[in-house]
Amino acid sequence: MGVRELADGAVSYECALFDGPRCLGLADAAGTVRTDEVDLTAAFEAFRMRGWIRG
C-alpha cells in the first residue's frame, strides 16, 4: 500500500495484494486529510508510490 498523490488536503492511495510473484488484486482510494500539527507532504513522502505505471 502506498500514497499515490497528496495535494490540497486530499490523499490518493493504491494497494496491491500478492501471493508470491502473482498479483491477486489491486485497489485505490481517496480521502481528505487535515492537520495543523504535521506537514503531511513530508510525513507521507516515505510511503509515496514510485515507478508504478497505471494502464
N, C-alpha and C positions, 0 to 999 in steps of 0.2 A: 504494500500500500504506500502511496506517496502523494505528495502535493503536486498537482499539475500547474496550477496558476493561483496567485494570490494578488488581488488588486481591489482597492476601494471597498474594503470591508467584506469582500466575498472570497471564498476559497473553493477551488475545484480539486477533487481527489480522484485518483484512479487506483484500482485494485486488481490484481491478477492472482488466481489460485492455481497452483501447480501440484502435480503428482510426479515428482522427479522432473524430467525434462518436458513432460507433457502438460500443456496448458488446459485446465479444465473449465475455466470461466473467467470472464472479465466483467468489471462493473465500474461505473463512475457516479459521482455525486457532487453536489454543490451545496454550499450553505453560507450563512453570514457569520462573521466574527466581529467582536467588538471588545476592546480593552484599552484602557488609558495607561496601564502599568507596564505593558510589554510591547516591544517592537516586533509585531507578528512576522513581518517580512524576514527579519533576521532569525527569529525563533524557528520558523518553518523551513529555512534555507537548507538545512541538513536533510530534510525529507522531500525536497523537490525532485521530481522525476526528470531524468536526463537520458537522452538517447532513445526515447520511445518515438516510434513513428506510427501515427494513427492513420488507418486507411479508410 
